[in-house]
Amino acid sequence: MPAFSGVRLTVHCPFCGFADTRVVDSRLADDGEAVKRRRECPACGQRFTTYERAELGYPMVVKADGRREAFNAEKLQRGLTRALSKRPVATERVDAALRDIERQIRASGEREIAARTIGELVMRALAELDPVAYVRFASVYHRFEDVDAFSAEIARLKAKDDKADAGELPRES
C-alpha cells in the first residue's frame, strides 16, 4: 500500500505557489524514458511543464588508477559534444546516443563500472554517429602519440566499414 494512501498529491504552481494545479496534457518524452505533463494553475491561469522519470542509481565509476567516483552524466555529454564539435550531426541524434549510453550503464545492474567500459560505449556511439568524431575521441582516449597511431585507427575504421559494405545487398538503379 502506498505511503500516501488516500492523500491526493499535486504539484505546486511555480508562479503563484497555489497547491492544486491540474494536468491538461500528458505524453511520453525522451523515447519513452519520461512522461511530459502540461499543467495549469486554476488560481493564476499560468501553464507550465513537468517531467516524470524513473530515478535510477548509476554505478560508481572505477578509474584506471583504482579511484572511484560518482557517475557524471555532464562529463559524458561534454566528451561526446567535444568530439562532435563542428560536425554535421543533429542534436537529436547526439541526445539519443547519450540516452542509450546511460541506459546501457544503468542496465548493467552492477554497482561499479570501469571507466574503460564507458569509454568503449562512447567509442561505439561515435563510430555510428560520425567517423571523424570517432577518430577525435579515439586519439585522446587511446593517447595517440604519432601519425602512425592515427593511421592505424583510421585503417581499422575503414576495414570495419568495408566489411559492413560487403554485407549489404546491391541496390537496383
Secondary structure, DSSP 4 states (H G I P E B T S, - for coil): --TTTTPPP-PPPTTT--S--EEEEEEEEGGGTEEEEEEE-TTT--EEEEEEE---PPPEEE-TTS-EE---HHHHHHHHHHHTTTS---HHHHHHHHHHHHHHHHHT--SEEEHHHHHHHHHHHHHHH-HHHHHHHHHHHTT--SHHHHHHHHHHHHHHHHHHHHTSPPPP-
